[in-house]
Amino acid sequence: MTGADVRDLDPGDGRSATPSVARVTAWRSINAAPAAGLPALEPSRNQLAADWPEIAEHLHEGVVVCGPDGTVRHVSPTARRLLPEVVVGGTLAALEQLTSGDPHLRRHGRRLRVRQVPLSAGRSCWYVEDVSDHEKRTEELAAERTRSAFLTTVGDKLGNPLHPDRAAAAVVRLAVPTLADVAVLVLAPRSGRARWWRARQDADETPTVDRGVLAATELPPAIVESLRGTSPHTVDWLVEQAIDAGWLPGVSAAEVAARLVPLPGRDAPAGVLLVARGAGGRYGENDLDLVRAFAARAGAALTTALLYREQAEVADMLQASLLPVEPAPAPGVQWGTAYRPAQAGLRIGGDFYGSHRLPDGGSVFFLGDVSGKGVEAAVFTGQLRQCLHALHRVEQQPARLLRLLNDALLETTLAHGQGRFATMVLGVVRPHRDGGLGLTLAGGGHLPPLVLRASGEVEQLPLNGMLIGVVPDPRIGQVTTRLAPGETCLLYSDGVTEARGGRRGEELLGTDRLVQALGGCHRMPAPALAERIEQVTCEWLAQRDHDDIAVLALRATGVGGRPQRHLHAVPAVTEPAPEATDR
């Protein structure tokens, strides 16, 4: 087969044919005009032009096609709706923003985004998209993020102040300028007076805060209604009322838009927040929602601060009532006391002391320690002191008085299921004609007292006994001694002897070191001696944790009750010899 034969093949039928002019003509005629019933080899341009409007109608963007001279050749239906000014045969000169290169347009209340794409032969195509809804959602999302960030900051800032004044000042300071140009907070009246705080926006964008007090009868009616938890009916005159109260100086009612929001409290609103904006400002529904959310957080912070203040006031009153009471003056007796609770911030503990006068001129005195620490121990101490205050009127003999106290405490602790107990030294002191003192002491499981004799010797009284408040019939020890003029009896709690310190911070101060510290102190007045014991204990502790420390000293002042004058040096505390160990 030759090349001519290949050229003469008839493709598709498998047969060869002799080339002829008629066949070539027929082939060309077939290619030029297809036979009826056969599909066209390429789409018709007329058909595409007919289908184009329907296709362009469903495109997301509008399309504007311009010729090389800027004449509009085609406008899709979407572009015709978005830009009715653009018509076929016209130009885009009327749309200056479009021709200036700005991709964003505002036409007929809609937001448009346009982009130009160059085509062949100098033509250009403009795509126009309506982004109004998208930008609106974006702005709403950004606004919501801003609100959330603002409320988060508010929560952080208002989570710290526990004092009502500082919390109120923080509330109005945070409200400006995000919520208002002027913010006024009015707290619920207390004792017939209402305190208010105001923050204003200054020229340097730093809000200034001032405060004042109004009588409850002088509050604007709208404020009063809001503090009662009801919606104010005089809200239309709110601005006038705020101006009359002096909160919006230098403005007229027509220049300000104001709103009033109560701050939620426990049973009633903790206060009311007034927000005001200057000329041109208004409060839409979104603004009011943000103000209400802010008010809810501010109300929670203020309620917490007010509750904390109430608890602090109650705690102060309880602490004042539970603190050890100084012994009552007695003829021929000089008292000295020292007290340091384990929890310095609480100021109360489980150690106690005191005295009560007797009709015959003597006194009942006591020092003790209850189990536990802190508030519970202090409450039990208060109960014990009240029992002693009542029982000493019917019994003055120390041992029998301790037994009565034991029965009373057992009844109280069993009734409340507390299971608490106490140790105590209780004594009766009576003056002698020679200026000395007669002491009768009873022990209930407490450390035995020390006596500083006139010779400088330190004597430990042989006093023992069982705990108070544990068993119905405890064994109570009793001892009698006499103090000559200038001699002192010292009672102390285990917070002194059990103070841990030394080189490693693990050694107990112990009785031996205490007795050594008292050497040479026999001429000290009772107050100075008690202070000396506290000083020695604290130096030994070196700022470490400790138990409650209590000291009670009574000194015989001699005839006439005048203490002996002295001038001497106080010996320093030294380490005991190695063979002297703590007991």
WONORSUL-V547406 format. One record per residue. PHI is phi in whole degrees, 0 to 359 (999 if undefined). Layout:
phi
PHI
PHI
This chain:
phi
999
262
298
295
295
297
293
268
296
261
298
103
252
77
242
261
220
278
296
210
295
297
296
298
297
298
298
295
292
294
294
286
221
297
292
297
92
261
291
287
284
216
296
280
294
295
294
297
295
288
279
299
301
292
292
294
300
263
285
292
254
279
234
234
252
241
279
299
270
87
282
285
259
210
228
287
304
296
293
295
288
282
232
294
287
273
231
294
94
268
231
262
295
291
262
297
296
294
279
278
95
286
285
242
232
238
228
58
78
244
255
243
236
239
212
253
236
289
247
287
60
79
282
214
234
250
257
242
233
275
248
299
293
296
292
296
296
295
295
295
295
296
296
294
296
296
296
296
296
296
293
295
298
299
299
292
292
273
277
265
294
250
256
303
295
292
294
296
297
293
297
290
293
286
288
251
260
299
259
199
277
224
233
233
248
242
280
300
302
223
58
80
227
242
263
228
231
224
238
233
276
267
296
273
64
252
290
256
241
229
212
194
226
233
294
301
285
264
291
302
304
297
295
299
295
293
294
278
89
249
287
291
273
256
295
296
256
296
297
299
293
294
293
296
282
87
271
234
287
77
230
255
296
286
265
232
248
226
221
234
228
286
260
300
235
287
254
220
304
287
180
227
250
255
243
220
239
283
302
86
276
211
243
276
295
295
297
293
298
293
296
294
296
297
296
296
291
296
297
297
295
293
299
296
295
294
295
297
296
297
294
295
295
296
297
297
295
294
298
297
281
262
296
303
265
297
301
288
304
221
299
76
239
248
263
221
225
212
213
216
288
294
257
297
291
276
70
230
206
260
269
208
203
163
204
223
286
254
299
274
98
276
216
265
233
201
212
207
214
260
289
90
221
75
294
299
294
293
295
296
298
299
297
296
295
295
298
297
298
275
285
291
280
249
211
248
282
305
295
294
296
294
293
298
297
300
295
296
292
299
296
291
291
292
294
261
64
275
67
265
215
212
247
200
244
233
219
237
243
226
284
256
294
278
95
276
228
258
242
236
239
239
246
238
76
258
297
293
292
247
240
264
282
295
283
99
287
253
248
260
288
281
242
217
159
259
298
263
93
248
239
295
231
285
276
247
274
214
214
238
211
229
252
284
307
93
266
228
253
241
249
208
264
289
295
278
287
262
294
261
195
84
294
257
75
241
275
279
299
73
290
297
293
295
298
296
293
278
298
84
258
291
266
290
299
301
299
293
293
298
295
297
296
297
296
299
295
292
295
291
290
56
68
276
297
208
274
300
240
220
223
227
239
232
237
282
273
90
295
84
72
261
293
288
275
212
207
205
271
270
291
276
279
239
289
289
297
303
284
272
253
290
264
